[in-house]
């Protein structure tokens, strides 16, 4: 059986170089412009999306629980901006079986600030 001319001598070398160059170009273009990601990056993106989705549901509930607590709003207004998440953690321990951590308390504090600014502009 005779080998094709493309797989013999100098042509074979150029053919294999073209395959290698094409593979490297496809991978480079895929990762830089095509939106390809590694498995670790995909897991990180999934976890972040899950957290953001959960926060978008839980923060309004947290704000409602906090504003319903006696004296919570007054203490929130009196606290400095750096300690407002601590005030939130003091009044709201859990929301829908989710424990209060720093990022959740911070997101809730931002929600309370937005809610208070809305009620201040209505008055």
N, C-alpha and C positions, 0 to 999 in steps of 0.2 A: 504494500500500500504506500502510495506516494504522499508525502507531507505537503500541505499547501505552501505556496511561496511565502506567505505572510509569517509562517512559523519557522523559517529557515534563515540562518545567518544574521546579517545586520537588520533585516526587516523584523525578525523576532525580537531583537533587543529594543527596537523602537516601539514595537507593539506592546511589550511588557512595560516600558517606560510610560507609554500613553495610558495604560490601565492604572498604573500607580499614581500618575499625576491626576487623572480623573477622579480616583477615589479620594485623594487628599483634597481636591477642589470641592467635591460634593460634600465632604464632611465639614470643611471650613465654611462653605456657604450655608449649609444646614444649621450649624450652631450659631453663626453670627447673624444671619439674616432670615433664616427659615424658622426660627423659634424652637429648635430642638433643645432639649435640656437633659441633664443626666438624671439618674434615678434619685440621687440624694436631693437635688434641686426640686424635683417633682414632689417628693415627700414633704419638703419644707413648704412648698407652695400650697399643697393640700392642707397641711396643718394650719397655715395662716388663714386660708379661706374658711376652714371650719371654725376657727376662733372668731374671725370677723362676723361670720354668720350667726354664731351663738351670741356674740355681743350685741348685734343689731336687734335681737329678740329680747335679751335679758336687761339691757340698759334701761329701756322705758319702764319695765317692771320695777327695777331698782329705784328709779327716780320717783315712781308713784309710792313705793314703800317708804322712801326717805322723807318725802314731803308730807306724808300722812303721820309721821312720828311727831310726838309733842316736843317742841323746842328745838327740833333738828334744824329747821331753816334759819332760826336766829343764830344758833351756834355756827352754822355754815357761813353765814354772812360775816360773823365776827372773826372767823378764822382767816389766817393768811392764805394766799393762794398755794403755797407750798405744803400746807397741812390739811387742805380740804379733803383729800382722799382718806386721811386718818379719821376725820369726822364722819365720813360716809361709812367707813369700816366699823365705827363705834355704834352706829344706829342700825345698820343693815348687816347682819352676819351671813345670811344665805339668801339666795334668790333662786327659786325653783330647783332646790337641791344642789345648787352650785355655790361652793364656798367663795368668800370674798378674798381675792388676792390683789396685789398692787395694781396690775393692769386693769382689772375689772373695776376696782375702786376709782382709779383715775378716769376711766371711761364714764362711770356713773357720775363723778364729780363734774365732768364736762357737760353731761346731760342735765344735771341739776342747774348748773350755771345758765345753760340755754333756756331752760324752763323758767327760771327766775327772771331772765331778761325779757322773755315773752310776756310774762305777767306784769312786769314793770312798764312795758310800753303800752299795754292795754289800759292801765290805770290812768 
